[in-house]
């Protein structure tokens, strides 16, 4: 499944999720601080910030710290839902502590049909190891809690990247690291492409198990995101039983692991605390279908083969990836490595052993070790 991301479920109803025979549990870590934001009527929700941006300034989101910190506190409004996971030594808030120096920030982006909670456990571990850093976890448009925030089409890789650029600008952040899995990897590349050049400080981009150009799904017998989206579009908006959905997907040929993960996108429709009689999907499937089509069609080789000064692009290939890495892709990336070194930029290729496409679930220790170089 070339663009599907799974680790934690996207539901807000529990602290753990079954993933096949693996049970992932999320426990709060006292040493860490998590500021949470999702669409609500509460005007004080952290990160529920204003529309006081202009598109001409968005291109500076990764670049100009003075511009990013200038101006009055924006009025509450809807951009994207997010969590901000902060290390124990971070003492900063975009809302109340504008006089404090901005801590180094990394942005984590999920794949198609995923959500920001996919990265929750992993970033809390990073925050423990690197307590001066903070980590911004985003629900991309049409996904998770951002699905209720109406976005104008077209729903593309480029427009998704622009959403995140607007968000970091409104939070007065200058990210030093961008990490994107699958679809999110192309979004991270698009963010670097749309930011002003040259960058005022080095930015490391991590593209996890995705190539810059053509999407090559796995072979027969493997789950395919386009087919999964198509099947989900035939299901009713309100579901009486999660088990029924799992059974339908398994009968359609999808793995039980993927079927169990998909139903974590179902949320109870009744009042909070009551026994759910029905569930509804948290995502905008029509918009997601457009996003996946854009993922297949978007070609970002240009920024890889002409990397802006100050940008370092890292590709990570999973050893057992469902995404086919053609010899042509690997050759172009290695050629870009040599060219970037001559231009004071960087391109680098990594391989994560003992991992399939879901790198942060299959081999979190190996992924942690590889990514840690960006936070030293």
Secondary structure by P-SEA (a helix, b strand, c coil): cccccccccccccccccccccbbbbbbbbccbbbbbbccccccccccccccccccccccccccccccccccccccccccbbbbbbbcccccccccccccccccbbbbbbbccccccccaaaaaaaaaaacccbbbbbbbcccccccccccccccccaaaaaaaaaaaaaaacccccbbbbccaaaaaaaaaaaaccccccbbbbbbbccccccbbbbbccccccaaaaaaaaaacccccccaaaaaaaaaaacccaaaaaaaaccccccccccccccbbbbccaaaaaaaaaaaaacccaaaaaacccccbbbbbbbbccccccccaaaaaaaaaaaaaaaaaccbbbbbbbcccccccccccaaaaaaaaccccc
